[in-house]
Amino acid sequence: MEFIAIIYILIFMIFGLALFSVMQIRMAGIKIKDFWGFIQANQMLDKLYIFSKRCNRMSVQEQLIFLSEAEKVFDAFDKIPEMIWEEEYRKYADVLDTYKSIRVNRWNRQSESSNL
């Protein structure tokens, strides 16, 4: 009997903590869906950060994949206040710099090919 009471109390505490977390996220002005997207984008940011270190050796297809994934990450991070992800700012900035570099290089190649 005591075992069942302890299980009910633990389940009640878990639901209470989950509800408290959801309320804190909403009070911060963030939608739950946006916050979940941010968590997934944060994991992708780590992968893109590693991938961005080999920017000069990427094939055209790898660059396209990098660009599309980086845009998804930027969109997710734009929906969340900066104070939440300020620890990840260095990685974000490095990925953004690589993104800009690839975009400029692709634009230069396209303009060169259209001039010929």
N, C-alpha and C positions, 0 to 999 in steps of 0.2 A: 504494500500500500504506500509506503514512504517512497519507494522507488518510482512509482507512477506520479506522485506529487512532484518529485524532483524533475522528472521529465517534462511535466506540464509547465513548471516554473521556467525551465531552460528554454522551452519553445516560446513561451510568452516573452522572455527576455530577448530572444533572437528577433522575433517580430517587432518588438519595441525598438530595438536598435536599428533595424532596417527602416522602420517608419521614421525614426528620428533623423537618419541619414537623408532620406528622401526629402523631408521637410527642410533640412539645412540647405540642401542643393536648391530647392525651389525658392527659399528665402534669399538666396544669393542671386536670384534672377536667372537661373539656368534651367533649361528644360532637361528632363531626365534623359531623353533621347539624345540631346546634344552632348550631355556629359558622358554617356556611354560611347558615343562616337569619338569623343575626345580621348577616352581611355584606349580605344582601339587605334586611333591616330598616333597616340603617344608611343605605342608599341611599334607602329610603322615608322615613326620618326627615328627610332633607334636603328632600324634596318637601313633606312635611307641615309642616315649619318655615316654609317660604315661604307655604304655604296658610294657616297659622295666623295670619299677620299680617293677614289680611282676615276675621277671625272675625265681625265685626259685619255684614258684607255677604254672608254665606253664605245661600243658599237652604236650605230644609228638606232637600232631597235632597242638597245638598252637605254639610250637617251630618251626615247619616246616613252618607255615604261616609267623611267625615273620622273619625267615631267608630269605624266598623268597621276602617278602616286603622290608626288609632292603637292600637286594642286589639291588633292583630296585632304592631305594633312593640313595644308594652309587653311582650307575651308573649315575644317573641324576646330582648329586652333583659334580662328577668328570669332567663333561663337562663344568662346570661354574667356573670362577676364584674365588679363595678363598676370595678375598677382597669383593665380593658381598655378600657372606654368612657368613662372620666372626661373625656376631651377633648370628648366630645359631650354632656356633662351639661347645658350651657346650652340647647342645642336641645331636648333631652329634656324639660327642665323647662318650657320655653315651650310645647311641644306638650301636655304634661300639664296645664298651666294652662288652655289653650284647651279641651282635652277636658273638664275639670271645669266650665268656664264653660258650655259647650254642654249638658252633662248637666244642670246646675242649671236653665238656662233652659228646657230641654225638660220637666223635671220640674215647674217652676212653671206652664208653659202647660197641662200635663196636669191638674194639680191645680185650676187655675182653670176649665178646661172641665168637670171633673167636679163642681165646686161649683155650676155654673149649672144 
